[in-house]
Each structure stands twice: as C-alpha cells, then as structure tokens.
Amino acid sequence: MLEIYMENSNGIATSLNEAIVFDNNVLQTGCTATANTPTNTVRLNKAGFYSVHIDVVIANNTAVAGLVGIQLYNNNNEVSNAYTAQTSTGNTNLVAVGFDTVVQVRPSCSMIDNTANLQFKIANNNAMVYFANVVVTKIA
C-alpha cells in the first residue's frame, strides 16, 4: 500500500498536461507500489491488480470559467476510464475532483519490463493545485 499527498494553501500553478508533484509520503509498505517524494510518478513494481484512488482540490488558472480536471497516465499513455473534471470560474473557485480505478500490471520477464509508471496530469485548462492525495493498494 502507498499513500502520498501534496498540500499548498496558496496553490501550485500547474500547466495543462503537466503531472502533479507529490511531496509528502504518508505510508509505503513493501516494494510493490513505490514513490520517493518529491515525485510526479507512482511505480507499480509487481504483477497484479491495483486499486488507485485520487482526490484533488483544484481551481482553473485561466481568466474565464471552464473545466479543470485530472487524467491518469500509465507509462505516458492515457488511461481512458480514469478522468474527472469540474467547472471552475478562476483560481479562487476551488473544486474537488477525484476518481477510483483499477490498474493491471502484467508479469515482467527478462525481455519485457511491465513496470507501470502512473502520473496524474492536469486536464482541460491550466490549474492551481491546492491539495492532492493518492492511495494505491494491490488487490490481487
């Protein structure tokens, strides 16, 4: 199990398609899911299924109202069922977004490394990230 988070009362400006950086490690048991903070990547090192939960307090960092959200990437590939967004009217209009999903890591061998590298990237508009929390648990 792994839990990491970031928190900044002033918000951290994060560009569209940029990964959120986590700077606090709450819990890391074993070597199955790892992250050395500060980091923008969670590594899933062993074959199996993982429950991935993220919740974020975020605001749109543009002058007009619009969607702001997060998208999960696995090895730089968008995970289609792992996206969420809300409308925010500006950098002081905070919204809460989050999702739960399951990620599969296939077995590796001497020729193929199937380690998964997860990143949570800003979607739709530039953002101010005030809080982000990720919990990864191996379930099978």
Secondary structure, 3 states (H helix, E strand, C coil): CEEEEEEEEEEEEECCCCECCECEEEEECCCCEECCCCECCEEECCCEEEEEEEEEEEEECCCCCEEEEEEEEECCEEEEEEEEEEEECCCCCCEEEEEEEEEEECCCCCCCCCCEEEEEEEECCCEEEEEEEEEEEECC
